[in-house]
């Protein structure tokens, strides 16, 4: 089955449409209906979530390749977000995320657990379908 059909199931509650997406068209009229569903899916706003870093906020004068790359991503994301198309662009700027490498080498006192970072990414993509979200900075709180 095509990936768009699986994704489209999440956007409809109509029983006939769900059945058509599951089984596929069995007649000429159903193929027209399937084509209409495909156009509806194709024209839906898609979301691109860019994962930045808050290192670009406070260390702009400190030359470091990681900071430079994240600053470039930030600029590109903001440019893409101004283009009018069927795509929404969101930049999430995280503080420390508790990946194995971060915990081992940097040993931050406060960090965002990986599972929570994944949930934040999902929530941001859902918000971007409803609202014009350009940039969000997510920092861990002191415990």
PAPA-132755 format. One record per residue (C-alpha): residue number from 1; residue in one letter; x, y, z. Coordinates in steps of 0.25 Angstrom, whole numbers. Example, Ala and Ser with C-alpha at 12.3 -4.5 7.8 and 13.67 -1.06 7.14 Angstrom:
<rs>
R/1/A/49/-18/31 .
R/2/S/55/-4/29 .
</rs>
This chain:
<rs>
R/1/X/0/0/0 .
R/2/X/5/14/-3 .
R/3/X/10/22/9 .
R/4/X/1/34/6 .
R/5/X/-12/25/8 .
R/6/X/-7/20/21 .
R/7/X/-4/35/25 .
R/8/X/-18/39/20 .
R/9/X/-25/30/29 .
R/10/X/-21/39/40 .
R/11/X/-28/51/34 .
R/12/X/-42/45/31 .
R/13/X/-53/38/40 .
R/14/X/-62/35/28 .
R/15/X/-65/20/27 .
R/16/X/-65/19/12 .
R/17/X/-52/27/11 .
R/18/X/-45/18/21 .
R/19/X/-50/6/14 .
R/20/X/-45/11/0 .
R/21/X/-32/15/6 .
R/22/X/-30/1/12 .
R/23/X/-35/-8/0 .
R/24/X/-33/1/-12 .
R/25/X/-43/5/-23 .
R/26/X/-52/-6/-29 .
R/27/X/-59/3/-39 .
R/28/X/-57/15/-48 .
R/29/X/-65/24/-38 .
R/30/X/-56/19/-26 .
R/31/X/-44/22/-34 .
R/32/X/-49/36/-36 .
R/33/X/-51/37/-21 .
R/34/X/-37/31/-18 .
R/35/X/-32/42/-27 .
R/36/X/-39/53/-20 .
R/37/X/-34/47/-7 .
R/38/X/-19/47/-12 .
R/39/X/-21/62/-17 .
R/40/X/-26/65/-3 .
R/41/X/-14/58/4 .
R/42/X/-4/65/-6 .
R/43/X/-9/79/-3 .
R/44/X/-9/77/12 .
R/45/X/1/85/19 .
R/46/X/14/77/22 .
R/47/X/23/81/34 .
R/48/X/38/81/33 .
R/49/X/44/81/47 .
R/50/X/59/86/48 .
R/51/X/66/82/61 .
R/52/X/75/94/65 .
R/53/X/83/97/78 .
R/54/X/82/108/87 .
R/55/X/98/110/86 .
R/56/X/95/120/75 .
R/57/X/88/129/85 .
R/58/X/99/132/95 .
R/59/X/112/128/87 .
R/60/X/111/136/74 .
R/61/X/125/142/76 .
R/62/X/132/129/80 .
R/63/X/136/122/67 .
R/64/X/133/107/68 .
R/65/X/129/98/56 .
R/66/X/117/93/63 .
R/67/X/111/107/66 .
R/68/X/114/111/52 .
R/69/X/106/99/46 .
R/70/X/95/102/56 .
R/71/X/94/117/52 .
R/72/X/94/113/37 .
R/73/X/82/103/40 .
R/74/X/75/114/48 .
R/75/X/77/124/36 .
R/76/X/72/114/26 .
R/77/X/60/110/34 .
R/78/X/56/124/36 .
R/79/X/57/127/21 .
R/80/X/49/114/17 .
R/81/X/38/118/27 .
R/82/X/36/131/19 .
R/83/X/33/123/6 .
R/84/X/18/122/3 .
R/85/X/16/107/0 .
R/86/X/9/94/5 .
R/87/X/20/93/15 .
R/88/X/22/99/29 .
R/89/X/36/100/35 .
R/90/X/39/99/50 .
R/91/X/52/101/57 .
R/92/X/54/95/70 .
R/93/X/66/100/78 .
R/94/X/69/90/90 .
R/95/X/78/92/101 .
R/96/X/85/79/106 .
R/97/X/78/66/102 .
R/98/X/82/54/110 .
R/99/X/88/46/99 .
R/100/X/98/36/102 .
R/101/X/110/45/97 .
R/102/X/105/57/104 .
R/103/X/103/50/117 .
R/104/X/117/43/116 .
R/105/X/126/55/111 .
R/106/X/119/68/116 .
R/107/X/112/63/128 .
R/108/X/102/74/129 .
R/109/X/95/76/142 .
R/110/X/81/78/136 .
R/111/X/77/72/122 .
R/112/X/64/68/115 .
R/113/X/62/53/114 .
R/114/X/62/47/100 .
R/115/X/48/42/101 .
R/116/X/43/56/105 .
R/117/X/51/62/94 .
R/118/X/44/53/84 .
R/119/X/30/56/90 .
R/120/X/33/71/88 .
R/121/X/37/69/74 .
R/122/X/24/62/71 .
R/123/X/16/73/79 .
R/124/X/23/84/71 .
R/125/X/19/77/58 .
R/126/X/5/76/62 .
R/127/X/5/91/66 .
R/128/X/11/95/53 .
R/129/X/-1/89/46 .
R/130/X/-10/99/53 .
R/131/X/-2/111/56 .
R/132/X/10/119/50 .
R/133/X/21/113/58 .
R/134/X/35/118/54 .
R/135/X/45/116/65 .
R/136/X/44/110/79 .
R/137/X/55/109/90 .
R/138/X/54/97/99 .
R/139/X/63/98/112 .
R/140/X/63/88/124 .
R/141/X/58/94/137 .
R/142/X/66/93/150 .
R/143/X/61/81/158 .
</rs>
